[in-house]
Every structure is written in C-alpha cells, then in structure tokens.
Amino acid sequence: MVQTQIAARGIRDERVLSAMRKVPRHFFVEEALRDQAYADHPLPIGEGQTISQPYIVAFMTEALELKGHEKVLEVGTGSGYQTAILAELARWVYSIERYPRLLERARKILEELGYTNVILRLGDGTRGWPEAAPFEAIIVTAAGPKIPEPLLDQLAEGGRLVMPVGDEWSQYLVKVVKKGGQIYRQTLEPVRFVKLVGDYGFKD
C-alpha cells in the first residue's frame, strides 16, 4: 500500500511513510470489509461516515508538517485511523467526534493499540477545543462550506490547518498557515469528503 499508493504518488515525508507502514489499517474497518482495508479507496464505517483513502490520509498528514512536538486537533475521529497516524507523529492528539458509536469504537481500538497521547471528546468539532488551544496543527476530516472561525482562532502562530472546503459535491483540500496573526491560504487538490455538520459547518 505505502509503496504503490502513497510513495509512488509523491509523498516524501519519511515519518509519514513510516507511520503509514506501522498502523494496522485493517483494525479500523468492519470485519466484513477487512479484505479491502488496504485498497486504494475509502470505505464505509457506519453513520454515513467513511475511513479515507490511504493516499488522502498520507497527503493531508504530510501537509501538516509534523515534527513530533506538536499538539494537534483532529475534527472528525471517525474510525480512529487518522487519529492513530497523527499519534505516531505528534506529542498530543485531541480528537472530536459527533457520533457516540464511532467515538467509542475508535476509543477501544486506540486503547488496544496502546496509544496514550490521544484525548477524545464527543461534540461539535466546528467549535474546536478552546480549553486545549492553541494547536500547532489542525486537521478536519469532513468538508465544510468554509473553514470554521473558531478553528482559525485556535490555530497557534506558525500553525498549519488542512481541511476540505466546498459544497456537498465539489471540494478542494485547503491548507492555511497562520503567520503574524494573518491567515495564508493555499488550495491543494480536488477531493470528495462527507459533510462537516455543526454550528460553523453544514446544518444537519
């Protein structure tokens, strides 16, 4: 998977490649789909949500430019797979999920795999996690019409945020960097994610 789907498409960060090799993706998909766990596409995980295509997980993670000291906010725990990748690469991962069943399943898997640097919460991810801010990196694993203002506020100076932005059918991955209190925005590549629902996202 790593060689043919990820490195072959231009992912160069060795720490990201190493994390993708280490984390057992099949743990995070339902048993009936385990034979497809390493395939080059997303898979359903229940509640209308998905585990992202491996390449997209690697691409978004590389864009965060993690060095190992960071406190990361993840909006959308989902299966917990992206959470585990982040936990391999950052000091702390704070992850928010709005579906209780997905959160508890992810919590169980992450605990079984021995991750002790992950803090999970049930709630509206578009509001961020104010009491734990600021974050050196923020990743949003669902698409919103725009980047939620609370997330920009909670991004540390020099911090990076990566999120899919667009309507329900057409989206682009966007990366922003906060420098001198200003937000610098870069459009990366077209994607298709589930909707980001919340006070600062799409309405239910």
PEZIPE-V398656 format. One record per backbone hydrogen bond with DSSP energy under -1.0 kcal/mol. NH is the residue of the N-H (numbers start at 1). CO is the residue of the C=O. If there is no record, write none. Layout:
((NH CO) (NH CO))
This chain:
((5 1) (7 2) (8 3) (10 7) (11 6) (17 13) (18 14) (19 15) (20 16) (21 17) (22 18) (23 19) (25 23) (27 24) (28 25) (33 30) (34 31) (36 33) (37 34) (39 36) (41 39) (43 51) (45 49) (49 46) (51 43) (57 53) (58 54) (59 55) (60 56) (61 57) (62 58) (63 59) (64 61) (65 62) (72 92) (73 137) (74 94) (75 139) (76 96) (80 77) (84 80) (85 81) (86 82) (87 83) (88 84) (89 86) (90 86) (91 70) (92 70) (93 117) (94 72) (95 119) (96 74) (97 121) (103 99) (104 100) (105 101) (106 102) (107 103) (108 104) (109 105) (110 106) (111 107) (112 108) (113 109) (114 111) (115 110) (119 93) (121 95) (123 97) (127 124) (128 125) (132 129) (135 154) (136 71) (137 71) (138 160) (139 73) (140 162) (141 75) (143 194) (144 164) (152 148) (153 149) (154 150) (156 135) (158 178) (159 156) (160 136) (161 176) (162 138) (163 174) (165 172) (166 144) (167 170) (172 165) (173 189) (174 163) (175 186) (176 161) (177 184) (178 159) (179 182) (182 179) (184 177) (186 175) (188 173) (191 171) (196 143) (198 202) (201 198) (202 196))
